[in-house]
């Protein structure tokens, strides 16, 4: 396997409140999603950053 084609990626699921924190640190939104917690639908964001 050619190691020059390997990437290290960090993935997070960030809340609406945490999204700006991660964006300022170079993370990009992959998708918005809704998750259910204790009967409540919460919006969060799957975000990734290439290292």
PDBQT receptor file of N, H, CA, C and O in Angstrom, charges set to zero:
ATOM      1  N   UNK A   1       0.844  -1.184   0.000  1.00  0.00    +0.000 N 
ATOM      2  CA  UNK A   1       0.000   0.000   0.000  1.00  0.00    +0.000 C 
ATOM      3  C   UNK A   1       0.888   1.246   0.000  1.00  0.00    +0.000 C 
ATOM      4  O   UNK A   1       1.860   1.322   0.751  1.00  0.00    +0.000 OA
ATOM      5  N   UNK A   2       0.553   2.200  -0.830  1.00  0.00    +0.000 N 
ATOM      6  H   UNK A   2      -0.237   2.139  -1.440  1.00  0.00    +0.000 HD
ATOM      7  CA  UNK A   2       1.297   3.449  -0.934  1.00  0.00    +0.000 C 
ATOM      8  C   UNK A   2       0.908   4.374   0.215  1.00  0.00    +0.000 C 
ATOM      9  O   UNK A   2      -0.228   4.844   0.269  1.00  0.00    +0.000 OA
ATOM     10  N   UNK A   3       1.833   4.641   1.132  1.00  0.00    +0.000 N 
ATOM     11  H   UNK A   3       2.756   4.259   1.088  1.00  0.00    +0.000 HD
ATOM     12  CA  UNK A   3       1.522   5.440   2.320  1.00  0.00    +0.000 C 
ATOM     13  C   UNK A   3       1.295   6.917   2.007  1.00  0.00    +0.000 C 
ATOM     14  O   UNK A   3       0.784   7.638   2.864  1.00  0.00    +0.000 OA
ATOM     15  N   UNK A   4       1.648   7.389   0.832  1.00  0.00    +0.000 N 
ATOM     16  H   UNK A   4       2.063   6.803   0.136  1.00  0.00    +0.000 HD
ATOM     17  CA  UNK A   4       1.423   8.795   0.498  1.00  0.00    +0.000 C 
ATOM     18  C   UNK A   4      -0.055   9.095   0.283  1.00  0.00    +0.000 C 
ATOM     19  O   UNK A   4      -0.444  10.263   0.262  1.00  0.00    +0.000 OA
ATOM     20  N   UNK A   5      -0.890   8.065   0.122  1.00  0.00    +0.000 N 
ATOM     21  H   UNK A   5      -0.574   7.116   0.139  1.00  0.00    +0.000 HD
ATOM     22  CA  UNK A   5      -2.319   8.268  -0.093  1.00  0.00    +0.000 C 
ATOM     23  C   UNK A   5      -3.137   8.102   1.185  1.00  0.00    +0.000 C 
ATOM     24  O   UNK A   5      -4.367   8.110   1.130  1.00  0.00    +0.000 OA
ATOM     25  N   UNK A   6      -2.480   7.952   2.331  1.00  0.00    +0.000 N 
ATOM     26  H   UNK A   6      -1.481   7.945   2.376  1.00  0.00    +0.000 HD
ATOM     27  CA  UNK A   6      -3.194   7.790   3.593  1.00  0.00    +0.000 C 
ATOM     28  C   UNK A   6      -3.372   9.148   4.260  1.00  0.00    +0.000 C 
ATOM     29  O   UNK A   6      -2.444   9.956   4.309  1.00  0.00    +0.000 OA
ATOM     30  N   UNK A   7      -4.579   9.388   4.773  1.00  0.00    +0.000 N 
ATOM     31  H   UNK A   7      -5.332   8.732   4.734  1.00  0.00    +0.000 HD
ATOM     32  CA  UNK A   7      -4.878  10.634   5.467  1.00  0.00    +0.000 C 
ATOM     33  C   UNK A   7      -5.311  10.317   6.883  1.00  0.00    +0.000 C 
ATOM     34  O   UNK A   7      -5.964   9.303   7.132  1.00  0.00    +0.000 OA
ATOM     35  N   UNK A   8      -4.951  11.176   7.799  1.00  0.00    +0.000 N 
ATOM     36  H   UNK A   8      -4.420  12.000   7.597  1.00  0.00    +0.000 HD
ATOM     37  CA  UNK A   8      -5.456  11.076   9.160  1.00  0.00    +0.000 C 
ATOM     38  C   UNK A   8      -6.599  12.071   9.284  1.00  0.00    +0.000 C 
ATOM     39  O   UNK A   8      -6.471  13.235   8.905  1.00  0.00    +0.000 OA
ATOM     40  N   UNK A   9      -7.712  11.600   9.818  1.00  0.00    +0.000 N 
ATOM     41  H   UNK A   9      -7.816  10.654  10.126  1.00  0.00    +0.000 HD
ATOM     42  CA  UNK A   9      -8.914  12.423   9.913  1.00  0.00    +0.000 C 
ATOM     43  C   UNK A   9      -9.443  12.356  11.342  1.00  0.00    +0.000 C 
ATOM     44  O   UNK A   9      -9.497  11.283  11.943  1.00  0.00    +0.000 OA
ATOM     45  N   UNK A  10      -9.829  13.503  11.876  1.00  0.00    +0.000 N 
ATOM     46  H   UNK A  10      -9.785  14.374  11.387  1.00  0.00    +0.000 HD
ATOM     47  CA  UNK A  10     -10.523  13.557  13.162  1.00  0.00    +0.000 C 
ATOM     48  C   UNK A  10     -11.984  13.849  12.857  1.00  0.00    +0.000 C 
ATOM     49  O   UNK A  10     -12.296  14.762  12.093  1.00  0.00    +0.000 OA
ATOM     50  N   UNK A  11     -12.878  13.070  13.457  1.00  0.00    +0.000 N 
ATOM     51  H   UNK A  11     -12.625  12.328  14.078  1.00  0.00    +0.000 HD
ATOM     52  CA  UNK A  11     -14.316  13.255  13.264  1.00  0.00    +0.000 C 
ATOM     53  C   UNK A  11     -14.963  13.563  14.610  1.00  0.00    +0.000 C 
ATOM     54  O   UNK A  11     -14.663  12.916  15.614  1.00  0.00    +0.000 OA
ATOM     55  N   UNK A  12     -15.852  14.555  14.625  1.00  0.00    +0.000 N 
ATOM     56  H   UNK A  12     -16.096  15.081  13.810  1.00  0.00    +0.000 HD
ATOM     57  CA  UNK A  12     -16.604  14.894  15.835  1.00  0.00    +0.000 C 
ATOM     58  C   UNK A  12     -18.077  15.043  15.483  1.00  0.00    +0.000 C 
ATOM     59  O   UNK A  12     -18.431  15.303  14.333  1.00  0.00    +0.000 OA
ATOM     60  N   UNK A  13     -18.927  14.876  16.483  1.00  0.00    +0.000 N 
ATOM     61  H   UNK A  13     -18.640  14.665  17.417  1.00  0.00    +0.000 HD
ATOM     62  CA  UNK A  13     -20.342  15.202  16.365  1.00  0.00    +0.000 C 
ATOM     63  C   UNK A  13     -20.564  16.391  17.290  1.00  0.00    +0.000 C 
ATOM     64  O   UNK A  13     -20.653  16.235  18.508  1.00  0.00    +0.000 OA
ATOM     65  N   UNK A  14     -20.651  17.580  16.701  1.00  0.00    +0.000 N 
ATOM     66  H   UNK A  14     -20.578  17.707  15.712  1.00  0.00    +0.000 HD
ATOM     67  CA  UNK A  14     -20.682  18.829  17.460  1.00  0.00    +0.000 C 
ATOM     68  C   UNK A  14     -22.100  19.371  17.577  1.00  0.00    +0.000 C 
ATOM     69  O   UNK A  14     -22.883  19.309  16.629  1.00  0.00    +0.000 OA
ATOM     70  N   UNK A  15     -22.416  19.899  18.746  1.00  0.00    +0.000 N 
ATOM     71  H   UNK A  15     -21.779  19.949  19.516  1.00  0.00    +0.000 HD
ATOM     72  CA  UNK A  15     -23.706  20.554  18.953  1.00  0.00    +0.000 C 
ATOM     73  C   UNK A  15     -23.731  21.887  18.205  1.00  0.00    +0.000 C 
ATOM     74  O   UNK A  15     -22.706  22.353  17.707  1.00  0.00    +0.000 OA
ATOM     75  N   UNK A  16     -24.907  22.485  18.137  1.00  0.00    +0.000 N 
ATOM     76  H   UNK A  16     -25.739  22.106  18.542  1.00  0.00    +0.000 HD
ATOM     77  CA  UNK A  16     -25.040  23.807  17.512  1.00  0.00    +0.000 C 
ATOM     78  C   UNK A  16     -24.130  24.810  18.224  1.00  0.00    +0.000 C 
ATOM     79  O   UNK A  16     -23.500  25.649  17.581  1.00  0.00    +0.000 OA
ATOM     80  N   UNK A  17     -24.067  24.718  19.538  1.00  0.00    +0.000 N 
ATOM     81  H   UNK A  17     -24.579  24.037  20.060  1.00  0.00    +0.000 HD
ATOM     82  CA  UNK A  17     -23.245  25.637  20.327  1.00  0.00    +0.000 C 
ATOM     83  C   UNK A  17     -21.754  25.423  20.078  1.00  0.00    +0.000 C 
ATOM     84  O   UNK A  17     -20.990  26.388  20.041  1.00  0.00    +0.000 OA
ATOM     85  N   UNK A  18     -21.333  24.174  19.907  1.00  0.00    +0.000 N 
ATOM     86  H   UNK A  18     -21.953  23.390  19.937  1.00  0.00    +0.000 HD
ATOM     87  CA  UNK A  18     -19.910  23.858  19.732  1.00  0.00    +0.000 C 
ATOM     88  C   UNK A  18     -19.427  24.026  18.292  1.00  0.00    +0.000 C 
ATOM     89  O   UNK A  18     -18.221  24.081  18.052  1.00  0.00    +0.000 OA
ATOM     90  N   UNK A  19     -20.345  24.109  17.336  1.00  0.00    +0.000 N 
ATOM     91  H   UNK A  19     -21.325  24.064  17.531  1.00  0.00    +0.000 HD
ATOM     92  CA  UNK A  19     -19.973  24.174  15.915  1.00  0.00    +0.000 C 
ATOM     93  C   UNK A  19     -18.989  25.305  15.606  1.00  0.00    +0.000 C 
ATOM     94  O   UNK A  19     -17.992  25.046  14.932  1.00  0.00    +0.000 OA
ATOM     95  N   UNK A  20     -19.210  26.548  16.061  1.00  0.00    +0.000 N 
ATOM     96  H   UNK A  20     -20.020  26.759  16.609  1.00  0.00    +0.000 HD
ATOM     97  CA  UNK A  20     -18.244  27.619  15.760  1.00  0.00    +0.000 C 
ATOM     98  C   UNK A  20     -16.846  27.346  16.329  1.00  0.00    +0.000 C 
ATOM     99  O   UNK A  20     -15.843  27.701  15.710  1.00  0.00    +0.000 OA
ATOM    100  N   UNK A  21     -16.783  26.720  17.496  1.00  0.00    +0.000 N 
ATOM    101  H   UNK A  21     -17.598  26.431  17.998  1.00  0.00    +0.000 HD
ATOM    102  CA  UNK A  21     -15.499  26.362  18.108  1.00  0.00    +0.000 C 
ATOM    103  C   UNK A  21     -14.697  25.471  17.164  1.00  0.00    +0.000 C 
ATOM    104  O   UNK A  21     -13.516  25.721  16.923  1.00  0.00    +0.000 OA
ATOM    105  N   UNK A  22     -15.341  24.429  16.629  1.00  0.00    +0.000 N 
ATOM    106  H   UNK A  22     -16.301  24.226  16.825  1.00  0.00    +0.000 HD
ATOM    107  CA  UNK A  22     -14.647  23.499  15.740  1.00  0.00    +0.000 C 
ATOM    108  C   UNK A  22     -14.347  24.130  14.380  1.00  0.00    +0.000 C 
ATOM    109  O   UNK A  22     -13.294  23.866  13.800  1.00  0.00    +0.000 OA
ATOM    110  N   UNK A  23     -15.258  24.960  13.863  1.00  0.00    +0.000 N 
ATOM    111  H   UNK A  23     -16.114  25.175  14.334  1.00  0.00    +0.000 HD
ATOM    112  CA  UNK A  23     -15.016  25.628  12.578  1.00  0.00    +0.000 C 
ATOM    113  C   UNK A  23     -13.774  26.513  12.650  1.00  0.00    +0.000 C 
ATOM    114  O   UNK A  23     -12.987  26.554  11.704  1.00  0.00    +0.000 OA
ATOM    115  N   UNK A  24     -13.593  27.214  13.757  1.00  0.00    +0.000 N 
ATOM    116  H   UNK A  24     -14.232  27.180  14.526  1.00  0.00    +0.000 HD
ATOM    117  CA  UNK A  24     -12.422  28.085  13.922  1.00  0.00    +0.000 C 
ATOM    118  C   UNK A  24     -11.123  27.288  13.974  1.00  0.00    +0.000 C 
ATOM    119  O   UNK A  24     -10.044  27.837  13.754  1.00  0.00    +0.000 OA
ATOM    120  N   UNK A  25     -11.228  26.012  14.262  1.00  0.00    +0.000 N 
ATOM    121  H   UNK A  25     -12.105  25.566  14.441  1.00  0.00    +0.000 HD
ATOM    122  CA  UNK A  25     -10.050  25.153  14.347  1.00  0.00    +0.000 C 
ATOM    123  C   UNK A  25      -9.866  24.278  13.109  1.00  0.00    +0.000 C 
ATOM    124  O   UNK A  25      -9.102  23.313  13.127  1.00  0.00    +0.000 OA
ATOM    125  N   UNK A  26     -10.578  24.627  12.030  1.00  0.00    +0.000 N 
ATOM    126  H   UNK A  26     -11.199  25.411  12.016  1.00  0.00    +0.000 HD
ATOM    127  CA  UNK A  26     -10.344  23.971  10.754  1.00  0.00    +0.000 C 
ATOM    128  C   UNK A  26     -11.223  22.778  10.427  1.00  0.00    +0.000 C 
ATOM    129  O   UNK A  26     -10.977  22.088   9.439  1.00  0.00    +0.000 OA
ATOM    130  N   UNK A  27     -12.240  22.521  11.234  1.00  0.00    +0.000 N 
ATOM    131  H   UNK A  27     -12.440  23.082  12.037  1.00  0.00    +0.000 HD
ATOM    132  CA  UNK A  27     -13.164  21.424  10.940  1.00  0.00    +0.000 C 
ATOM    133  C   UNK A  27     -14.183  21.880   9.902  1.00  0.00    +0.000 C 
ATOM    134  O   UNK A  27     -14.542  23.056   9.843  1.00  0.00    +0.000 OA
ATOM    135  N   UNK A  28     -14.643  20.935   9.085  1.00  0.00    +0.000 N 
ATOM    136  H   UNK A  28     -14.351  19.980   9.133  1.00  0.00    +0.000 HD
ATOM    137  CA  UNK A  28     -15.632  21.218   8.050  1.00  0.00    +0.000 C 
ATOM    138  C   UNK A  28     -16.858  20.341   8.272  1.00  0.00    +0.000 C 
ATOM    139  O   UNK A  28     -16.737  19.186   8.680  1.00  0.00    +0.000 OA
ATOM    140  N   UNK A  29     -18.034  20.894   8.004  1.00  0.00    +0.000 N 
ATOM    141  H   UNK A  29     -18.132  21.832   7.673  1.00  0.00    +0.000 HD
ATOM    142  CA  UNK A  29     -19.283  20.152   8.190  1.00  0.00    +0.000 C 
ATOM    143  C   UNK A  29     -19.421  19.104   7.097  1.00  0.00    +0.000 C 
ATOM    144  O   UNK A  29     -19.299  19.405   5.910  1.00  0.00    +0.000 OA
ATOM    145  N   UNK A  30     -19.677  17.868   7.517  1.00  0.00    +0.000 N 
ATOM    146  H   UNK A  30     -19.776  17.624   8.481  1.00  0.00    +0.000 HD
ATOM    147  CA  UNK A  30     -19.946  16.769   6.593  1.00  0.00    +0.000 C 
ATOM    148  C   UNK A  30     -21.456  16.666   6.379  1.00  0.00    +0.000 C 
ATOM    149  O   UNK A  30     -21.933  16.533   5.253  1.00  0.00    +0.000 OA
ATOM    150  N   UNK A  31     -22.198  16.731   7.494  1.00  0.00    +0.000 N 
ATOM    151  H   UNK A  31     -21.810  16.839   8.410  1.00  0.00    +0.000 HD
ATOM    152  CA  UNK A  31     -23.657  16.698   7.401  1.00  0.00    +0.000 C 
ATOM    153  C   UNK A  31     -24.271  17.175   8.714  1.00  0.00    +0.000 C 
ATOM    154  O   UNK A  31     -23.652  17.113   9.776  1.00  0.00    +0.000 OA
ATOM    155  N   UNK A  32     -25.493  17.646   8.606  1.00  0.00    +0.000 N 
ATOM    156  H   UNK A  32     -25.996  17.696   7.743  1.00  0.00    +0.000 HD
ATOM    157  CA  UNK A  32     -26.303  17.996   9.772  1.00  0.00    +0.000 C 
ATOM    158  C   UNK A  32     -27.192  16.800  10.056  1.00  0.00    +0.000 C 
ATOM    159  O   UNK A  32     -27.671  16.145   9.130  1.00  0.00    +0.000 OA
ATOM    160  N   UNK A  33     -27.415  16.510  11.329  1.00  0.00    +0.000 N 
ATOM    161  H   UNK A  33     -27.026  17.042  12.081  1.00  0.00    +0.000 HD
ATOM    162  CA  UNK A  33     -28.269  15.377  11.666  1.00  0.00    +0.000 C 
ATOM    163  C   UNK A  33     -29.095  15.690  12.900  1.00  0.00    +0.000 C 
ATOM    164  O   UNK A  33     -28.786  16.610  13.657  1.00  0.00    +0.000 OA
ATOM    165  N   UNK A  34     -30.141  14.918  13.087  1.00  0.00    +0.000 N 
ATOM    166  H   UNK A  34     -30.393  14.171  12.472  1.00  0.00    +0.000 HD
ATOM    167  CA  UNK A  34     -30.954  15.023  14.292  1.00  0.00    +0.000 C 
ATOM    168  C   UNK A  34     -30.846  13.715  15.053  1.00  0.00    +0.000 C 
ATOM    169  O   UNK A  34     -30.979  12.635  14.478  1.00  0.00    +0.000 OA
ATOM    170  N   UNK A  35     -30.604  13.823  16.347  1.00  0.00    +0.000 N 
ATOM    171  H   UNK A  35     -30.495  14.701  16.814  1.00  0.00    +0.000 HD
ATOM    172  CA  UNK A  35     -30.517  12.647  17.208  1.00  0.00    +0.000 C 
ATOM    173  C   UNK A  35     -31.537  12.799  18.330  1.00  0.00    +0.000 C 
ATOM    174  O   UNK A  35     -31.835  13.913  18.761  1.00  0.00    +0.000 OA
ATOM    175  N   UNK A  36     -32.063  11.691  18.792  1.00  0.00    +0.000 N 
ATOM    176  H   UNK A  36     -31.821  10.786  18.442  1.00  0.00    +0.000 HD
ATOM    177  CA  UNK A  36     -33.050  11.732  19.866  1.00  0.00    +0.000 C 
ATOM    178  C   UNK A  36     -32.381  11.393  21.187  1.00  0.00    +0.000 C 
ATOM    179  O   UNK A  36     -31.679  10.388  21.302  1.00  0.00    +0.000 OA
ATOM    180  N   UNK A  37     -32.603  12.230  22.172  1.00  0.00    +0.000 N 
ATOM    181  H   UNK A  37     -33.173  13.047  22.079  1.00  0.00    +0.000 HD
ATOM    182  CA  UNK A  37     -32.093  12.015  23.526  1.00  0.00    +0.000 C 
ATOM    183  C   UNK A  37     -33.234  12.260  24.499  1.00  0.00    +0.000 C 
ATOM    184  O   UNK A  37     -33.757  13.370  24.592  1.00  0.00    +0.000 OA
ATOM    185  N   UNK A  38     -33.614  11.222  25.219  1.00  0.00    +0.000 N 
ATOM    186  H   UNK A  38     -33.189  10.320  25.144  1.00  0.00    +0.000 HD
ATOM    187  CA  UNK A  38     -34.683  11.318  26.220  1.00  0.00    +0.000 C 
ATOM    188  C   UNK A  38     -35.948  11.949  25.638  1.00  0.00    +0.000 C 
ATOM    189  O   UNK A  38     -36.581  12.791  26.275  1.00  0.00    +0.000 OA
ATOM    190  N   UNK A  39     -36.306  11.536  24.427  1.00  0.00    +0.000 N 
ATOM    191  H   UNK A  39     -35.792  10.852  23.909  1.00  0.00    +0.000 HD
ATOM    192  CA  UNK A  39     -37.530  12.014  23.800  1.00  0.00    +0.000 C 
ATOM    193  C   UNK A  39     -37.420  13.358  23.097  1.00  0.00    +0.000 C 
ATOM    194  O   UNK A  39     -38.394  13.816  22.500  1.00  0.00    +0.000 OA
ATOM    195  N   UNK A  40     -36.262  14.000  23.152  1.00  0.00    +0.000 N 
ATOM    196  H   UNK A  40     -35.470  13.629  23.636  1.00  0.00    +0.000 HD
ATOM    197  CA  UNK A  40     -36.049  15.296  22.505  1.00  0.00    +0.000 C 
ATOM    198  C   UNK A  40     -35.212  15.109  21.239  1.00  0.00    +0.000 C 
ATOM    199  O   UNK A  40     -34.230  14.368  21.247  1.00  0.00    +0.000 OA
ATOM    200  N   UNK A  41     -35.598  15.776  20.160  1.00  0.00    +0.000 N 
ATOM    201  H   UNK A  41     -36.396  16.379  20.154  1.00  0.00    +0.000 HD
ATOM    202  CA  UNK A  41     -34.773  15.773  18.956  1.00  0.00    +0.000 C 
ATOM    203  C   UNK A  41     -33.764  16.912  19.046  1.00  0.00    +0.000 C 
ATOM    204  O   UNK A  41     -34.136  18.071  19.232  1.00  0.00    +0.000 OA
ATOM    205  N   UNK A  42     -32.497  16.573  18.915  1.00  0.00    +0.000 N 
ATOM    206  H   UNK A  42     -32.195  15.631  18.764  1.00  0.00    +0.000 HD
ATOM    207  CA  UNK A  42     -31.421  17.557  18.980  1.00  0.00    +0.000 C 
ATOM    208  C   UNK A  42     -30.693  17.589  17.642  1.00  0.00    +0.000 C 
ATOM    209  O   UNK A  42     -30.448  16.548  17.033  1.00  0.00    +0.000 OA
ATOM    210  N   UNK A  43     -30.353  18.776  17.198  1.00  0.00    +0.000 N 
ATOM    211  H   UNK A  43     -30.551  19.622  17.693  1.00  0.00    +0.000 HD
ATOM    212  CA  UNK A  43     -29.588  18.937  15.965  1.00  0.00    +0.000 C 
ATOM    213  C   UNK A  43     -28.112  18.989  16.307  1.00  0.00    +0.000 C 
ATOM    214  O   UNK A  43     -27.701  19.725  17.205  1.00  0.00    +0.000 OA
ATOM    215  N   UNK A  44     -27.311  18.207  15.590  1.00  0.00    +0.000 N 
ATOM    216  H   UNK A  44     -27.645  17.609  14.860  1.00  0.00    +0.000 HD
ATOM    217  CA  UNK A  44     -25.867  18.328  15.714  1.00  0.00    +0.000 C 
ATOM    218  C   UNK A  44     -25.230  18.178  14.343  1.00  0.00    +0.000 C 
ATOM    219  O   UNK A  44     -25.922  17.962  13.348  1.00  0.00    +0.000 OA
ATOM    220  N   UNK A  45     -23.921  18.293  14.295  1.00  0.00    +0.000 N 
ATOM    221  H   UNK A  45     -23.359  18.469  15.103  1.00  0.00    +0.000 HD
ATOM    222  CA  UNK A  45     -23.200  18.311  13.032  1.00  0.00    +0.000 C 
ATOM    223  C   UNK A  45     -22.050  17.323  13.068  1.00  0.00    +0.000 C 
ATOM    224  O   UNK A  45     -21.247  17.329  14.000  1.00  0.00    +0.000 OA
ATOM    225  N   UNK A  46     -21.971  16.476  12.054  1.00  0.00    +0.000 N 
ATOM    226  H   UNK A  46     -22.624  16.471  11.297  1.00  0.00    +0.000 HD
ATOM    227  CA  UNK A  46     -20.802  15.626  11.882  1.00  0.00    +0.000 C 
ATOM    228  C   UNK A  46     -19.767  16.495  11.185  1.00  0.00    +0.000 C 
ATOM    229  O   UNK A  46     -20.024  17.048  10.115  1.00  0.00    +0.000 OA
ATOM    230  N   UNK A  47     -18.591  16.611  11.804  1.00  0.00    +0.000 N 
ATOM    231  H   UNK A  47     -18.383  16.162  12.673  1.00  0.00    +0.000 HD
ATOM    232  CA  UNK A  47     -17.541  17.479  11.276  1.00  0.00    +0.000 C 
ATOM    233  C   UNK A  47     -16.238  16.702  11.203  1.00  0.00    +0.000 C 
ATOM    234  O   UNK A  47     -15.985  15.818  12.022  1.00  0.00    +0.000 OA
ATOM    235  N   UNK A  48     -15.405  17.038  10.210  1.00  0.00    +0.000 N 
ATOM    236  H   UNK A  48     -15.610  17.756   9.545  1.00  0.00    +0.000 HD
ATOM    237  CA  UNK A  48     -14.121  16.363  10.038  1.00  0.00    +0.000 C 
ATOM    238  C   UNK A  48     -13.010  17.376   9.817  1.00  0.00    +0.000 C 
ATOM    239  O   UNK A  48     -13.219  18.485   9.325  1.00  0.00    +0.000 OA
ATOM    240  N   UNK A  49     -11.809  16.935  10.207  1.00  0.00    +0.000 N 
ATOM    241  H   UNK A  49     -11.639  16.034  10.606  1.00  0.00    +0.000 HD
ATOM    242  CA  UNK A  49     -10.610  17.742   9.982  1.00  0.00    +0.000 C 
ATOM    243  C   UNK A  49      -9.499  16.813   9.508  1.00  0.00    +0.000 C 
ATOM    244  O   UNK A  49      -9.215  15.795  10.139  1.00  0.00    +0.000 OA
ATOM    245  N   UNK A  50      -8.874  17.175   8.390  1.00  0.00    +0.000 N 
ATOM    246  H   UNK A  50      -9.104  18.002   7.877  1.00  0.00    +0.000 HD
ATOM    247  CA  UNK A  50      -7.723  16.418   7.902  1.00  0.00    +0.000 C 
ATOM    248  C   UNK A  50      -6.478  16.875   8.641  1.00  0.00    +0.000 C 
ATOM    249  O   UNK A  50      -6.277  18.070   8.858  1.00  0.00    +0.000 OA
ATOM    250  N   UNK A  51      -5.644  15.919   9.025  1.00  0.00    +0.000 N 
ATOM    251  H   UNK A  51      -5.807  14.948   8.848  1.00  0.00    +0.000 HD
ATOM    252  CA  UNK A  51      -4.379  16.257   9.701  1.00  0.00    +0.000 C 
ATOM    253  C   UNK A  51      -3.227  16.178   8.730  1.00  0.00    +0.000 C 
ATOM    254  O   UNK A  51      -2.082  16.427   9.109  1.00  0.00    +0.000 OA
TER     255      UNK A  51
